Amino acid sequence: MAIARLVIVGVVGVLLCVDASTSGAEEIPAFARRYGLSCNACHNPIPKVNAFGESFAGNGFRLVANEPARDTIDTGDRLLELPRNVPLAVRLDAYIQAYNNGRSASDFKTPYNLKILSGGPIAKDLSYYFYFFLFERGEVGGIEDAFLHFNDIAGAPVDIAVGQFQISDPMFKRELRLEFEDYAIYRTRIGLQPADLTYDRGIMVSADALGATFTGEIVNGNGKGAAGEDRRLDNDPLKSVFGHVSRDVSGALRLGVMGYWGKQEGQVTEDDPLVRNTVWMVGGDATLTVGPVEINGQYIHREDSAPTFGPDEERSKTDGGFVEVLLLPPGSRWYGLALYNLVESNSGLLDVRLGGPSQTSRYQSLTAGVGHILRRNFRLLGEFTWDTELTEGRWTIGAVTAF
């Protein structure tokens, strides 16, 4: 049923819109300062990255792959490319929200996020990127994205990223979405096990071949949590793998398929034996561009053998995804958006909401909104989200800026 609903909503979205009309990280203002370019060279609108921005990030934050060193200190050492200044930028998000589920409430989320970003070349074909949350929902958030990026290994169209990144980045990048509402299937966890498709530590390899982009990842499988008493960041000896293949079918349509497999060890209490949960996922993603309309879709099927690390528990089966429609009129500083999320599980162990019940069997939300680019690096937004399971509405108005 979940699959059918997602397909129907996706097809209807495509028909309505037709009738009406990879690589790495978030580009930052430090790059605009370095090259003397406007933010809209890479974004439309911020923080959404356009094709030029994707190429820039894929070249290791250079305009072209073999760009000569610039803004560096001449130390006389050919093995040292030292920037004159460490590139830094700031992003600030602030929101005001109102809720109504039979009892109205409001919330000043001002600020909601405040982070320091940095990135750039270290040497030929070697760059870095990271950001640090000085303030994330009321506390110090710490590091999320943080990796080294090796570009065009041995002159071939092969890139390697080593560090901490989002597993889902080759499909759609959560950090670059225009909505406050999240892509729910990526952050979904089941029971007590820690695996989802957001942040993890490992290695990502991507290659362009046969007219497609192939991406493979090996990760710890337990997210970005702190090390244990043994100073190990991986809490068990097991690793997880992720693969994705994406191809432009035409100038307007991109299709992708993905797979994930991993195991985690865990126990309910210290006195219980260790139990291994096997998790696997398969899915597909697509982007269709028709004039000023962009339609993004994602579907994922997931199964967990022992999500609460119990020895005889029932296998958990989860289906979910999203359909996103963006209206980006050329030359206009206004944009529109709509997002439909659906995640269902037979186990009742879904953990997906920011607030609300911590575990449920179903999450479904509908979001619609508009935004205005007040300045290239200052965006206003307004959106409404209806949570069908909580029968709760949420109004959000806010601002996103970077400098």
PyMOL commands that set and color helices and strands:
alter all, ss='L'
color gray80, all
select helices_A, chain A and resi 2-20+29-35+39-41+51-58+153-155+174-176+184-187
alter helices_A, ss='H'
color red, helices_A
select strands_A, chain A and resi 72-73+82-83+89-100+104-123+126-136+142-150+158-166+189-190+199-209+212-219+240-248+253-266+275-290+293-304+316-327+334-345+350-351+362-375+378-387+392-402
alter strands_A, ss='S'
color yellow, strands_A
deselect
rebuild
show_as cartoon
